[in-house]
Amino acid sequence: MATSFAGKQLFGLTLSFAVAVIGARICYRWLYSKKEKKESYVNVLFFPDKHVACRTHFTQRNGCLLQRCRFSHDPQSSYAQLLGFFKHAQRCIDLCVYMITCTDLADVVLELQSKGIIVRIVTDSKEIDASGSQIGRFRESRIQVRHNASSYLMHHKFIVIDRNFVITGSFNWTRQAITGNCENLIITNQQFLVDNFLLEFEKLWQLFDPQLQSKVVPS
């Protein structure tokens, strides 16, 4: 009888433990899903801005220390919000943009690369030698740059930061896009969208491999 009672008691304790573990897992998944839903981020930026935001103010830890800075410190400007995302990059940036002539944005990328952030760039072959192109600066700093070898355009404009955020829209990396053109950007951490842009970047990264392109006759 004692053995039977002990067995039942052990079974009861085991069952209670199992129920507690399952309950904890269910609660964790529920809280995690709530957390994910709460932290979901989507924002839309429209250009042009009236004034150029101060890059130092929005990308450096101590901000801008100039008393009379000639650039804007308005955190609500579209360019200021864009710069803020680069400030928080921790691991890697995959940049896929048709035209890159804005020295301000190029400086941001170079600063991040100097801090150990891994940067990869895909761009259009015809824009590499365009007036004001920043590709030469990137390559001098040993940032990997790949481009198409086709008569067709590599016309994408998107950035993936830390594999967690994607920024995409009509915005080329030019000064005109910041204060002149009517442009747009969508910024989100929705994983479905981030994953699809990552897949597209990886596809182009492999497709534009210089060793592979040397074996293909340009179209």
N, C-alpha and C positions, 0 to 999 in steps of 0.2 A: 504493500500500500504506500509506504514511504517513498519507494522508488517511483511509483506511478504518480504520486503527488509532485515529487521533484521534477519529473519529466514534464508534467503539465505546466508547472511553474516556469520551467525553462522555455517551453514552447510559447507561453504567454509573454515572457520577456522578449523573446526573439521576434514575435509578431508585433509587439508594441514598438520595438526598435525599427523594424522594417516599415511600419506605418509612419513613424516619425521621420525616417529618411525620405520616404516618398513624399510626405507632406512638405518637408523642407525643400525638396527639389521642385515641387509644384510652386511653392511660394517664391523660390528663387527665379524660376522662369517667368512668373507673373510680374515680379518686381523688375526683372531685367527687361521684359517687353515694355513695361511702363517707362522705364528709364530710357530705352531706345526711342520710344515714341516721343518722349518729352524733349530729348536732345536732337531730334530730327531738325535739320536746318535747310531752309531754302530762302534765297534772297535774289532780288533782281536789281541790277544797277543800270542806270541810263546815263549816257554822255551826250553832249559835252558838259564839262564842269565850267563854271564861270572863271575859276582860278585854279592854278596848278597847286596841288597839295604838297606840303613839305615832306620830302622822302625821309629825311633824318628824323623828323618829329614822329612819324608813324612806323618806322622800322627799327629805331634804336631804343634800347632799354631806358636810357635817360632822356629820350626825346630831343627836341631842338633847344639849345641853350642860348640862341641868339635873341636879344631883346627886341630887335627890329628885323625880323625875318621877312624877306620879300615874298615868301610863299605862304599859302593858306594853311592854317592849323584847324580848319573846320572838320571835325570827325565825321560829319554827315555827308561830305562830298563823296562822290562815287569813287574817285581815285584814291582817297584816303582809306575807304573801306577795302578796296582791292589790295592796297599796300599792307593793311593789317593782317591779311591772310598769309602773306609771305613771312611776316614777322614771327608767326607761330610754327613755321615749318621746322620739323625736327629730324627727319630722316632723308627724304628724297623728293625731288620735283621732276616730273616728266612734262616737258614743254613742247607743244605741237602747234606752231604758229606760222602762218604764211609769211608775214613780214615783220622784222624786228629791227627798227631803226631808233627807238627811243633810248637814249643813253641813260636816262633815269632808271628805267626798268632793268636795263642791262646791268647797271651798277648794283641793283638789288640782288640779282641772280649771282653776280660775282662775289658779293659779300657773303651770301649763303654758302656758296661753294668753298670759300675760304674758311668757313666754320665747320666744314666736314660734311655738309649736306650733299648728297649725290645728285647731280644734275645731268639729265639727258635731254637733248634737243633734236626735234625733227622740224625741218623747214623746207621751203621751196627752192629748188636749184637756181632759178632765175633771180631770186631776191638776195642771194648770198653776196653778190658783188654790186648790189644796188647802192646808190648814194646814201651814206649814213648807216649802212648795214653794220650790225654789232657782232656778226658771226666771227669775224676775224679776232675780235677781243676774246670771245669765248674760247676759240681754239688756242689762242696764245696762253690761256689759263688752263689748258688741258681739259676743258669741258668737251664731252663727246657730242658731236653734231653729225647728224645724218640727213640726207636729202634725196629727193627723187631723181631719176635719170630718164625723165619722160618729157614729151612736149606738153603733156597735160599738167595742170597745177596741183600742188599739194596745198589745198586751200583751207585746211582746218584752222581753227583758232580755239584751242583748249589747253588747259593746264590741269594736271592731277597732282595734288599735294599730299604727301605721306600716304598715298593710296586710300585716303579718307575723304578728301574733298575734290570735286571737279568744278572748274570755272570755264564756262564756254559761252560763246555768242559771236557777234559780228566784229568784236574789238580786235584789231591788229595792234601790235606793239609799236605804235607811232605817236609822236607828240600831237599830231592832228586828231587822233582818235580820242585824246584826253580833253582837249579844249576846243576842237573845231567840228569834228564830224558828229552826226547823230549815230550813236552806237549803243549796243546793249551787251550785258553779261548776266548770266544766271550762275549762281553759286549754290551748291548743294552738297550734302553728305549722304544723300539717299544711295544706299549701297548698290542697288540695281543699276543706277545711272553711272556711278563711279566705276563699277566692274566693267560695264560696257565700254566706257572710254579707255579704261586700262587695256582691254582686249584690242581695241583699235590701235592704241599706241604700240603695243607689243607687236602687232601684225606689221605695222609700218616700219618699226625698228628692225625687224628681221628682213622685210622686203627691201629696205634701203641699205642693207649691209654692203659696204663697198666691195668686198670680195665676191659677193653674189652678183652685184651689178656689173662687175667687170666681165662676167661671163654672159651677160645679156646684151643684145643689140638694142640701143635706145629706140623707142617708138616715136 
